[in-house]
Amino acid sequence: MNEKANEYSWFPLIVVACASFIIVLDSFFMNVSISRIVVDLNADVSTIQMIVSFCTLITAALILFSTKLQDIVGKKKLFVIGAALFGIGIFAAVLSSSVMMFFVGWAAIKGVAAALMLPAIVSIISGIYSGRKRTIALATLGVMAGLADILAPLLGGLITTFFSWRYTFAFELIFILFILVMQNKIPDFKPTESKS
């Protein structure tokens, strides 16, 4: 399939922009939920903060590997795998009854998922759009991240205060479901490893 086939459609941008939005949203949701998670899981603040740090380390450590991996398995495929893992990790976190379960779901699985998705998001945009459209698409990703930055503290605080911290993370699953359902709007990219 021609990688430029969907250049005049904004559907691929909408899908990957949702991914960019929830990755940023998730980190801020965590910040406003820590105190409630500590109480609910009978943990202490330092343990939860360690989980946050571990998640960041996992994502940072695997991004370079993920960048190379997308050349082998394909940008779209890696993005979809990352989105599915992100959903699994968040779902596990929502159902957590212990610190260990939360660690595995939110930090380990979701941390790996974010590392798979982040490089693929930019690569997909660069592979589909060119010129002015690429500039608009990349700017849109930045706007979505900024929007998440603004909305997350308020939205997360309201949901956590009046409902539960679990609902803040469950909210992200709506976007994951949308991404997985709409993945066919992203064109297939052939792996490029064979060219190197």
Z-matrix of the N, CA and C atoms (Angstrom, degrees):
N
C 1 1.471
C 2 1.520 1 109.80
N 3 1.326 2 117.38 1 139.19
C 4 1.449 3 121.57 2 178.69
C 5 1.519 4 109.75 3 -67.38
N 6 1.340 5 117.32 4 126.87
C 7 1.453 6 120.82 5 -176.38
C 8 1.521 7 112.11 6 -68.65
N 9 1.347 8 116.89 7 -16.62
C 10 1.451 9 120.03 8 -179.91
C 11 1.529 10 111.81 9 -96.66
N 12 1.309 11 116.87 10 6.39
C 13 1.457 12 120.76 11 -173.23
C 14 1.519 13 112.77 12 -58.36
N 15 1.321 14 116.73 13 -34.27
C 16 1.462 15 120.32 14 -176.47
C 17 1.522 16 112.56 15 -102.46
N 18 1.339 17 116.92 16 23.92
C 19 1.457 18 119.65 17 -174.06
C 20 1.521 19 112.04 18 -60.76
N 21 1.312 20 118.12 19 -30.74
C 22 1.451 21 120.59 20 -176.13
C 23 1.529 22 112.23 21 -96.17
N 24 1.309 23 116.18 22 8.68
C 25 1.457 24 120.89 23 175.62
C 26 1.523 25 109.26 24 -108.43
N 27 1.315 26 115.24 25 139.07
C 28 1.459 27 119.25 26 179.58
C 29 1.525 28 111.99 27 -96.69
N 30 1.320 29 117.67 28 1.77
C 31 1.459 30 120.13 29 179.86
C 32 1.532 31 113.01 30 -59.52
N 33 1.337 32 119.15 31 -44.36
C 34 1.470 33 118.40 32 178.40
C 35 1.524 34 112.09 33 -59.35
N 36 1.338 35 116.19 34 -38.08
C 37 1.464 36 120.10 35 178.57
C 38 1.521 37 110.89 36 -63.28
N 39 1.324 38 116.76 37 -43.03
C 40 1.466 39 120.80 38 179.76
C 41 1.525 40 110.61 39 -59.13
N 42 1.332 41 115.82 40 -42.08
C 43 1.467 42 120.51 41 -178.04
C 44 1.523 43 111.24 42 -65.62
N 45 1.332 44 117.17 43 -50.23
C 46 1.469 45 119.29 44 -177.47
C 47 1.526 46 111.38 45 -73.36
N 48 1.336 47 117.55 46 -28.00
C 49 1.463 48 120.27 47 176.76
C 50 1.527 49 110.68 48 -66.02
N 51 1.321 50 116.81 49 -34.20
C 52 1.470 51 120.82 50 175.34
C 53 1.527 52 110.39 51 -62.50
N 54 1.322 53 115.88 52 -38.35
C 55 1.466 54 120.26 53 178.31
C 56 1.521 55 110.56 54 -65.53
N 57 1.327 56 116.01 55 -44.93
C 58 1.460 57 120.40 56 177.81
C 59 1.529 58 110.61 57 -60.06
N 60 1.317 59 115.78 58 -39.84
C 61 1.465 60 122.14 59 -179.01
C 62 1.525 61 111.68 60 -62.98
N 63 1.334 62 117.15 61 -48.42
C 64 1.471 63 118.94 62 -174.54
C 65 1.526 64 112.54 63 -74.48
N 66 1.328 65 117.55 64 -28.27
C 67 1.466 66 119.15 65 178.09
C 68 1.526 67 109.88 66 -63.75
N 69 1.339 68 115.99 67 -44.41
C 70 1.467 69 120.12 68 177.43
C 71 1.527 70 110.44 69 -70.46
N 72 1.323 71 115.91 70 -43.42
C 73 1.463 72 121.27 71 -179.76
C 74 1.527 73 111.08 72 -56.38
N 75 1.319 74 115.90 73 -42.43
C 76 1.457 75 121.41 74 -176.67
C 77 1.524 76 112.37 75 -60.39
N 78 1.327 77 115.91 76 -43.16
C 79 1.466 78 118.96 77 -177.74
C 80 1.527 79 111.23 78 -65.41
N 81 1.327 80 116.93 79 -37.78
C 82 1.463 81 120.10 80 178.90
C 83 1.525 82 111.70 81 -74.82
N 84 1.329 83 116.35 82 -35.26
C 85 1.463 84 119.37 83 174.65
C 86 1.523 85 110.11 84 -58.40
N 87 1.317 86 115.77 85 -40.10
C 88 1.459 87 120.33 86 -179.76
C 89 1.530 88 110.63 87 -62.10
N 90 1.324 89 115.90 88 -43.05
C 91 1.464 90 120.27 89 -178.02
C 92 1.524 91 112.44 90 -60.30
N 93 1.341 92 116.42 91 -39.26
C 94 1.469 93 118.98 92 -177.65
C 95 1.529 94 112.42 93 -84.99
N 96 1.324 95 116.03 94 -8.23
C 97 1.472 96 119.90 95 -176.37
C 98 1.522 97 113.91 96 -103.76
N 99 1.325 98 117.31 97 -8.18
C 100 1.470 99 121.01 98 -172.37
C 101 1.527 100 112.82 99 -52.91
N 102 1.330 101 116.98 100 -48.52
C 103 1.470 102 119.31 101 -175.54
C 104 1.528 103 111.95 102 -62.11
N 105 1.336 104 116.62 103 -37.56
C 106 1.471 105 120.22 104 179.21
C 107 1.527 106 111.55 105 -73.07
N 108 1.327 107 116.25 106 -36.30
C 109 1.471 108 120.47 107 178.19
C 110 1.527 109 110.10 108 -64.61
N 111 1.327 110 115.87 109 -41.29
C 112 1.468 111 121.41 110 178.82
C 113 1.529 112 110.45 111 -56.38
N 114 1.317 113 116.50 112 -46.80
C 115 1.469 114 121.14 113 -179.20
C 116 1.523 115 111.21 114 -68.84
N 117 1.328 116 116.06 115 -46.93
C 118 1.463 117 121.26 116 -173.90
C 119 1.527 118 112.42 117 -66.13
N 120 1.331 119 116.65 118 -37.42
C 121 1.466 120 120.48 119 -177.17
C 122 1.526 121 112.50 120 -98.70
N 123 1.339 122 115.61 121 7.09
C 124 1.463 123 120.74 122 178.77
C 125 1.527 124 110.99 123 54.67
N 126 1.327 125 114.57 124 47.62
C 127 1.465 126 120.86 125 -178.59
C 128 1.525 127 108.83 126 -113.58
N 129 1.315 128 116.64 127 -171.88
C 130 1.456 129 120.49 128 172.52
C 131 1.526 130 108.61 129 -122.65
N 132 1.317 131 115.68 130 161.62
C 133 1.466 132 121.17 131 -174.32
C 134 1.520 133 111.70 132 -59.19
N 135 1.318 134 117.24 133 -41.57
C 136 1.467 135 120.34 134 -177.81
C 137 1.529 136 111.82 135 -62.51
N 138 1.326 137 116.88 136 -35.86
C 139 1.469 138 120.58 137 178.79
C 140 1.526 139 110.81 138 -66.29
N 141 1.324 140 116.83 139 -45.33
C 142 1.463 141 120.64 140 179.76
C 143 1.526 142 110.29 141 -66.41
N 144 1.333 143 117.06 142 -39.25
C 145 1.463 144 120.07 143 177.59
C 146 1.524 145 111.01 144 -64.65
N 147 1.332 146 116.37 145 -34.85
C 148 1.456 147 120.37 146 176.52
C 149 1.526 148 110.34 147 -64.98
N 150 1.331 149 116.70 148 -38.99
C 151 1.465 150 121.26 149 177.55
C 152 1.525 151 110.32 150 -62.70
N 153 1.337 152 116.56 151 -41.77
C 154 1.468 153 121.18 152 177.70
C 155 1.526 154 110.28 153 -61.13
N 156 1.330 155 116.07 154 -45.65
C 157 1.466 156 120.67 155 179.78
C 158 1.521 157 111.37 156 -63.73
N 159 1.323 158 116.64 157 -39.76
C 160 1.459 159 121.04 158 -179.61
C 161 1.524 160 110.39 159 -64.40
N 162 1.319 161 116.59 160 -40.87
C 163 1.467 162 120.87 161 178.37
C 164 1.526 163 110.51 162 -60.86
N 165 1.336 164 116.02 163 -44.20
C 166 1.464 165 120.86 164 178.84
C 167 1.521 166 111.12 165 -62.11
N 168 1.329 167 116.53 166 -41.81
C 169 1.465 168 121.23 167 179.70
C 170 1.526 169 111.61 168 -64.84
N 171 1.326 170 116.66 169 -42.38
C 172 1.465 171 120.58 170 178.78
C 173 1.522 172 110.48 171 -59.94
N 174 1.327 173 115.72 172 -48.36
C 175 1.464 174 120.39 173 -178.72
C 176 1.519 175 110.99 174 -61.92
N 177 1.330 176 116.52 175 -48.12
C 178 1.465 177 120.56 176 -178.60
C 179 1.525 178 111.85 177 -63.62
N 180 1.330 179 116.25 178 -39.64
C 181 1.466 180 120.49 179 -177.04
C 182 1.523 181 112.55 180 -68.81
N 183 1.329 182 116.88 181 -29.86
C 184 1.463 183 120.21 182 -173.66
C 185 1.526 184 114.44 183 -98.42
N 186 1.321 185 118.15 184 -5.76
C 187 1.466 186 119.81 185 -176.18
C 188 1.528 187 111.84 186 -63.39
N 189 1.325 188 117.51 187 -43.93
C 190 1.469 189 119.92 188 179.38
C 191 1.523 190 111.01 189 -63.66
N 192 1.329 191 116.20 190 -41.58
C 193 1.465 192 120.61 191 176.84
C 194 1.525 193 110.39 192 -62.32
N 195 1.317 194 116.12 193 -41.28
C 196 1.462 195 121.30 194 179.83
C 197 1.524 196 111.49 195 -64.58
N 198 1.322 197 116.40 196 -37.79
C 199 1.467 198 120.76 197 178.16
C 200 1.519 199 110.74 198 -60.33
N 201 1.318 200 116.39 199 -40.87
C 202 1.467 201 120.91 200 177.46
C 203 1.528 202 110.90 201 -72.73
N 204 1.321 203 116.09 202 -38.56
C 205 1.462 204 120.94 203 -177.05
C 206 1.525 205 112.07 204 -63.11
N 207 1.331 206 117.24 205 -33.98
C 208 1.462 207 119.51 206 -179.49
C 209 1.526 208 111.74 207 -66.71
N 210 1.326 209 117.12 208 -23.82
C 211 1.466 210 120.30 209 175.19
C 212 1.522 211 111.42 210 -72.78
N 213 1.326 212 115.57 211 -21.19
C 214 1.467 213 120.42 212 -178.21
C 215 1.531 214 111.35 213 -92.49
N 216 1.323 215 116.27 214 -46.76
C 217 1.473 216 119.54 215 -175.51
C 218 1.524 217 113.27 216 -98.96
N 219 1.332 218 117.10 217 -17.21
C 220 1.461 219 120.80 218 -179.26
C 221 1.519 220 112.28 219 107.61
N 222 1.332 221 115.71 220 143.27
C 223 1.467 222 121.28 221 -177.06
C 224 1.528 223 112.27 222 -62.03
N 225 1.327 224 115.74 223 -51.71
C 226 1.463 225 119.80 224 -176.41
C 227 1.526 226 110.84 225 -62.95
N 228 1.318 227 116.27 226 -44.93
C 229 1.462 228 120.58 227 -177.70
C 230 1.522 229 110.70 228 -60.21
N 231 1.327 230 116.35 229 -44.28
C 232 1.461 231 120.32 230 -179.91
C 233 1.532 232 110.63 231 -66.31
N 234 1.322 233 116.09 232 -38.55
C 235 1.466 234 121.04 233 178.29
C 236 1.526 235 111.00 234 -62.08
N 237 1.321 236 116.40 235 -45.59
C 238 1.468 237 121.00 236 -178.98
C 239 1.527 238 110.86 237 -67.03
N 240 1.333 239 116.51 238 -41.35
C 241 1.468 240 120.20 239 176.53
C 242 1.530 241 109.83 240 -60.50
N 243 1.333 242 115.71 241 -43.97
C 244 1.459 243 120.31 242 178.39
C 245 1.518 244 112.50 243 -61.46
N 246 1.335 245 116.29 244 -42.29
C 247 1.467 246 120.46 245 179.28
C 248 1.528 247 111.12 246 -63.70
N 249 1.330 248 116.25 247 -42.26
C 250 1.466 249 120.52 248 179.19
C 251 1.531 250 110.57 249 -63.77
N 252 1.326 251 116.58 250 -44.31
C 253 1.468 252 120.63 251 177.99
C 254 1.525 253 111.22 252 -64.39
N 255 1.320 254 116.11 253 -38.61
C 256 1.463 255 120.64 254 177.68
C 257 1.525 256 109.68 255 -58.50
N 258 1.322 257 115.67 256 -45.57
C 259 1.459 258 120.47 257 178.68
C 260 1.517 259 112.49 258 -62.78
N 261 1.332 260 116.08 259 -41.67
C 262 1.468 261 120.59 260 178.91
C 263 1.528 262 110.54 261 -63.67
N 264 1.329 263 115.67 262 -44.27
C 265 1.458 264 120.18 263 179.87
C 266 1.517 265 112.75 264 -62.95
N 267 1.334 266 115.78 265 -45.17
C 268 1.464 267 120.19 266 179.07
C 269 1.526 268 111.06 267 -65.71
N 270 1.325 269 116.38 268 -40.53
C 271 1.469 270 120.41 269 178.98
C 272 1.525 271 110.51 270 -61.48
N 273 1.341 272 116.09 271 -41.53
C 274 1.465 273 120.36 272 177.56
C 275 1.524 274 110.80 273 -63.92
N 276 1.335 275 116.33 274 -39.14
C 277 1.462 276 120.31 275 179.11
C 278 1.525 277 111.07 276 -64.88
N 279 1.327 278 115.85 277 -41.19
C 280 1.468 279 120.83 278 179.52
C 281 1.531 280 111.18 279 -61.13
N 282 1.329 281 116.37 280 -36.70
C 283 1.466 282 121.11 281 -177.61
C 284 1.527 283 113.31 282 -90.44
N 285 1.320 284 116.84 283 1.81
C 286 1.468 285 121.02 284 -174.08
C 287 1.523 286 112.86 285 -56.88
N 288 1.328 287 114.17 286 132.98
C 289 1.465 288 120.36 287 174.52
C 290 1.524 289 110.46 288 -115.28
N 291 1.334 290 116.30 289 -0.61
C 292 1.464 291 121.40 290 179.90
C 293 1.522 292 109.46 291 -148.36
N 294 1.319 293 115.15 292 162.43
C 295 1.462 294 120.68 293 178.19
C 296 1.521 295 110.73 294 -62.36
N 297 1.335 296 116.76 295 -39.68
C 298 1.460 297 120.59 296 -178.71
C 299 1.525 298 111.45 297 -62.74
N 300 1.323 299 116.87 298 -43.41
C 301 1.463 300 120.35 299 179.05
C 302 1.526 301 110.63 300 -64.33
N 303 1.327 302 116.23 301 -39.38
C 304 1.459 303 120.50 302 177.69
C 305 1.524 304 110.55 303 -65.12
N 306 1.328 305 115.57 304 -41.05
C 307 1.465 306 120.97 305 178.68
C 308 1.529 307 110.99 306 -60.58
N 309 1.312 308 116.33 307 -47.79
C 310 1.472 309 120.62 308 -178.87
C 311 1.527 310 110.77 309 -62.85
N 312 1.343 311 116.02 310 -45.28
C 313 1.460 312 119.61 311 -177.03
C 314 1.511 313 113.46 312 -72.72
N 315 1.342 314 116.06 313 -58.04
C 316 1.461 315 119.66 314 -172.09
C 317 1.526 316 112.90 315 -77.25
N 318 1.320 317 117.14 316 -41.66
C 319 1.464 318 119.39 317 -175.65
C 320 1.524 319 112.81 318 -87.40
N 321 1.332 320 117.23 319 -54.03
C 322 1.466 321 120.28 320 -173.39
C 323 1.532 322 112.45 321 -73.69
N 324 1.325 323 116.64 322 -61.24
C 325 1.473 324 119.64 323 -176.20
C 326 1.523 325 111.04 324 -66.89
N 327 1.328 326 116.51 325 -47.98
C 328 1.462 327 119.26 326 -178.31
C 329 1.520 328 111.84 327 -68.66
N 330 1.330 329 117.08 328 -32.83
C 331 1.460 330 120.66 329 177.34
C 332 1.515 331 112.09 330 -63.21
N 333 1.327 332 116.11 331 -43.33
C 334 1.471 333 121.28 332 175.86
C 335 1.527 334 109.89 333 -64.13
N 336 1.325 335 116.34 334 -42.85
C 337 1.466 336 121.25 335 -178.93
C 338 1.524 337 111.72 336 -59.87
N 339 1.317 338 116.71 337 -44.37
C 340 1.466 339 120.49 338 179.53
C 341 1.522 340 110.97 339 -62.69
N 342 1.332 341 116.08 340 -38.56
C 343 1.465 342 120.36 341 178.33
C 344 1.523 343 111.81 342 -64.55
N 345 1.322 344 117.02 343 -34.08
C 346 1.464 345 120.91 344 178.04
C 347 1.526 346 111.31 345 -73.00
N 348 1.317 347 116.82 346 -37.11
C 349 1.459 348 121.09 347 -174.09
C 350 1.525 349 113.75 348 -79.37
N 351 1.319 350 117.80 349 -40.46
C 352 1.464 351 120.72 350 -171.38
C 353 1.531 352 114.31 351 -57.31
N 354 1.345 353 119.33 352 -52.11
C 355 1.470 354 117.98 353 178.68
C 356 1.526 355 112.30 354 -65.84
N 357 1.327 356 116.26 355 -34.56
C 358 1.466 357 120.75 356 -178.45
C 359 1.522 358 111.50 357 -66.24
N 360 1.328 359 117.25 358 -33.96
C 361 1.468 360 120.83 359 179.98
C 362 1.524 361 110.39 360 -58.31
N 363 1.330 362 116.16 361 -51.28
C 364 1.467 363 120.56 362 -178.87
C 365 1.523 364 111.10 363 -68.03
N 366 1.326 365 116.78 364 -39.85
C 367 1.468 366 120.70 365 -179.50
C 368 1.525 367 111.88 366 -64.43
N 369 1.318 368 116.54 367 -39.27
C 370 1.468 369 120.36 368 178.50
C 371 1.527 370 110.41 369 -64.12
N 372 1.322 371 116.44 370 -44.96
C 373 1.468 372 120.59 371 178.25
C 374 1.523 373 110.62 372 -60.71
N 375 1.329 374 116.39 373 -45.73
C 376 1.466 375 120.69 374 -179.41
C 377 1.519 376 111.89 375 -66.72
N 378 1.331 377 116.65 376 -30.05
C 379 1.454 378 120.65 377 -178.99
C 380 1.516 379 114.10 378 -79.38
N 381 1.329 380 116.42 379 -23.17
C 382 1.468 381 120.38 380 -176.60
C 383 1.525 382 112.31 381 -97.29
N 384 1.331 383 115.48 382 -45.65
C 385 1.462 384 119.79 383 -173.35
C 386 1.523 385 111.37 384 -104.37
N 387 1.314 386 115.31 385 155.28
C 388 1.461 387 120.57 386 177.18
C 389 1.523 388 109.21 387 -140.65
N 390 1.326 389 115.56 388 162.47
C 391 1.454 390 120.62 389 176.69
C 392 1.516 391 113.60 390 59.52
N 393 1.326 392 114.94 391 -133.94
C 394 1.464 393 121.44 392 -176.54
C 395 1.521 394 111.38 393 -63.64
N 396 1.329 395 117.15 394 -37.02
C 397 1.464 396 120.46 395 -179.89
C 398 1.530 397 111.05 396 -63.98
N 399 1.319 398 116.85 397 -37.25
C 400 1.463 399 119.63 398 177.61
C 401 1.521 400 110.34 399 -65.37
N 402 1.327 401 115.92 400 -42.13
C 403 1.465 402 120.14 401 178.28
C 404 1.524 403 111.02 402 -59.88
N 405 1.336 404 115.65 403 -44.51
C 406 1.468 405 120.62 404 178.61
C 407 1.529 406 110.53 405 -63.04
N 408 1.328 407 115.99 406 -43.01
C 409 1.465 408 120.81 407 -178.24
C 410 1.526 409 111.30 408 -63.80
N 411 1.329 410 116.71 409 -46.05
C 412 1.466 411 120.32 410 179.66
C 413 1.528 412 111.03 411 -65.75
N 414 1.338 413 115.87 412 -37.28
C 415 1.464 414 119.62 413 177.09
C 416 1.526 415 110.52 414 -65.15
N 417 1.325 416 116.07 415 -36.39
C 418 1.467 417 120.70 416 178.68
C 419 1.523 418 111.12 417 -62.92
N 420 1.337 419 116.39 418 -39.65
C 421 1.466 420 119.79 419 176.75
C 422 1.525 421 110.51 420 -59.63
N 423 1.341 422 115.52 421 -42.38
C 424 1.457 423 119.82 422 178.26
C 425 1.518 424 112.52 423 -64.57
N 426 1.324 425 115.85 424 -39.78
C 427 1.468 426 120.77 425 178.39
C 428 1.525 427 110.73 426 -64.00
N 429 1.329 428 116.51 427 -42.51
C 430 1.466 429 120.60 428 179.99
C 431 1.527 430 111.15 429 -64.17
N 432 1.332 431 116.02 430 -40.22
C 433 1.465 432 119.81 431 177.34
C 434 1.526 433 110.14 432 -64.83
N 435 1.340 434 116.06 433 -41.49
C 436 1.460 435 120.16 434 177.87
C 437 1.516 436 112.33 435 -65.38
N 438 1.323 437 116.08 436 -38.00
C 439 1.463 438 121.11 437 177.80
C 440 1.527 439 110.78 438 -63.42
N 441 1.325 440 115.59 439 -41.41
C 442 1.467 441 120.06 440 177.25
C 443 1.522 442 110.47 441 -63.42
N 444 1.331 443 115.63 442 -38.78
C 445 1.459 444 121.93 443 178.56
C 446 1.527 445 110.91 444 -59.74
N 447 1.332 446 115.82 445 -38.95
C 448 1.465 447 121.07 446 -178.09
C 449 1.529 448 111.79 447 -78.28
N 450 1.330 449 116.20 448 -44.67
C 451 1.463 450 120.87 449 -173.31
C 452 1.527 451 114.12 450 -77.17
N 453 1.333 452 116.64 451 -34.52
C 454 1.466 453 120.69 452 -171.55
C 455 1.531 454 114.28 453 -56.95
N 456 1.346 455 119.19 454 -48.64
C 457 1.471 456 117.79 455 -179.19
C 458 1.527 457 112.79 456 -60.30
N 459 1.337 458 116.45 457 -41.83
C 460 1.463 459 120.24 458 -179.43
C 461 1.523 460 111.34 459 -70.33
N 462 1.333 461 115.90 460 -52.06
C 463 1.458 462 120.61 461 -178.29
C 464 1.524 463 111.36 462 -63.97
N 465 1.332 464 115.59 463 -45.57
C 466 1.462 465 120.12 464 179.46
C 467 1.516 466 112.11 465 -62.62
N 468 1.338 467 115.75 466 -40.45
C 469 1.457 468 119.87 467 179.18
C 470 1.520 469 112.39 468 -64.06
N 471 1.329 470 116.23 469 -42.59
C 472 1.464 471 120.61 470 179.83
C 473 1.528 472 111.81 471 -65.26
N 474 1.331 473 115.46 472 -47.23
C 475 1.469 474 119.48 473 -178.58
C 476 1.524 475 111.07 474 -64.47
N 477 1.332 476 115.61 475 -43.01
C 478 1.468 477 120.16 476 -178.87
C 479 1.530 478 111.50 477 -66.05
N 480 1.315 479 116.15 478 -39.58
C 481 1.464 480 120.86 479 -178.00
C 482 1.525 481 112.38 480 -70.15
N 483 1.316 482 116.65 481 -45.68
C 484 1.464 483 120.27 482 -172.92
C 485 1.534 484 114.02 483 -95.21
N 486 1.313 485 116.69 484 -15.30
C 487 1.462 486 119.38 485 -179.78
C 488 1.530 487 110.04 486 -128.44
N 489 1.318 488 116.98 487 -96.64
C 490 1.469 489 120.95 488 -179.21
C 491 1.518 490 109.07 489 -160.58
N 492 1.316 491 116.31 490 153.06
C 493 1.464 492 119.84 491 176.30
C 494 1.521 493 110.66 492 -61.05
N 495 1.324 494 117.14 493 -26.64
C 496 1.465 495 120.74 494 -179.36
C 497 1.534 496 111.16 495 -63.71
N 498 1.321 497 116.45 496 -32.84
C 499 1.464 498 119.82 497 -179.74
C 500 1.530 499 111.81 498 -70.84
N 501 1.329 500 117.01 499 -27.41
C 502 1.468 501 118.43 500 178.00
C 503 1.524 502 110.06 501 -63.77
N 504 1.325 503 116.00 502 -43.92
C 505 1.464 504 119.55 503 179.30
C 506 1.526 505 111.43 504 -74.39
N 507 1.322 506 116.79 505 -34.81
C 508 1.466 507 120.24 506 177.66
C 509 1.526 508 110.66 507 -61.88
N 510 1.324 509 116.72 508 -31.78
C 511 1.466 510 122.18 509 177.77
C 512 1.532 511 110.92 510 -57.53
N 513 1.323 512 116.36 511 -35.31
C 514 1.467 513 120.75 512 -179.42
C 515 1.527 514 112.07 513 -66.23
N 516 1.315 515 116.50 514 -27.41
C 517 1.465 516 120.41 515 -178.19
C 518 1.526 517 112.04 516 -64.51
N 519 1.328 518 116.87 517 -24.54
C 520 1.467 519 120.50 518 176.13
C 521 1.524 520 109.67 519 -62.03
N 522 1.329 521 116.23 520 -43.70
C 523 1.464 522 121.36 521 -179.55
C 524 1.525 523 111.10 522 -69.67
N 525 1.329 524 116.17 523 -38.59
C 526 1.463 525 119.66 524 177.95
C 527 1.519 526 110.53 525 -62.72
N 528 1.312 527 116.75 526 -43.16
C 529 1.465 528 120.90 527 178.07
C 530 1.525 529 110.48 528 -60.77
N 531 1.327 530 116.44 529 -42.90
C 532 1.466 531 121.09 530 177.81
C 533 1.524 532 110.78 531 -60.18
N 534 1.331 533 116.49 532 -45.22
C 535 1.467 534 121.35 533 -179.67
C 536 1.522 535 111.06 534 -60.61
N 537 1.317 536 116.85 535 -45.70
C 538 1.465 537 120.81 536 -177.78
C 539 1.527 538 111.76 537 -68.13
N 540 1.323 539 116.48 538 -37.34
C 541 1.467 540 120.10 539 179.00
C 542 1.529 541 111.07 540 -69.89
N 543 1.333 542 116.27 541 -36.56
C 544 1.462 543 121.17 542 -175.12
C 545 1.526 544 113.54 543 -95.78
N 546 1.327 545 117.74 544 9.96
C 547 1.464 546 120.10 545 -176.48
C 548 1.524 547 112.97 546 -59.64
N 549 1.337 548 117.20 547 -25.88
C 550 1.463 549 119.93 548 -179.52
C 551 1.524 550 112.42 549 -68.61
N 552 1.334 551 117.59 550 -10.89
C 553 1.460 552 121.33 551 176.40
C 554 1.527 553 111.53 552 -77.72
N 555 1.328 554 115.96 553 -14.19
C 556 1.466 555 120.61 554 177.09
C 557 1.521 556 108.34 555 -92.00
N 558 1.330 557 118.75 556 126.76
C 559 1.468 558 119.85 557 -180.00
C 560 1.520 559 111.33 558 -66.94
N 561 1.314 560 116.44 559 154.39
C 562 1.459 561 121.27 560 177.32
C 563 1.526 562 109.76 561 -76.26
N 564 1.317 563 114.81 562 139.88
C 565 1.456 564 120.79 563 177.49
C 566 1.521 565 108.55 564 -114.99
N 567 1.302 566 116.46 565 129.46
C 568 1.462 567 119.60 566 177.85
C 569 1.523 568 109.77 567 -73.76
N 570 1.334 569 117.62 568 138.83
C 571 1.467 570 120.20 569 174.37
C 572 1.522 571 109.98 570 -56.14
N 573 1.327 572 116.85 571 143.78
C 574 1.469 573 120.91 572 -176.55
C 575 1.520 574 113.42 573 -108.29
N 576 1.315 575 117.23 574 1.87
C 577 1.467 576 121.19 575 -177.32
C 578 1.518 577 111.61 576 -57.83
N 579 1.320 578 117.52 577 -36.91
C 580 1.458 579 121.01 578 -176.78
C 581 1.519 580 112.47 579 -65.34
N 582 1.347 581 115.82 580 -18.44
C 583 1.454 582 119.55 581 -179.07
C 584 1.514 583 112.30 582 -82.84
N 585 1.326 584 117.47 583 -16.08
C 586 1.454 585 120.69 584 -176.90
C 587 1.516 586 111.19 585 -89.74
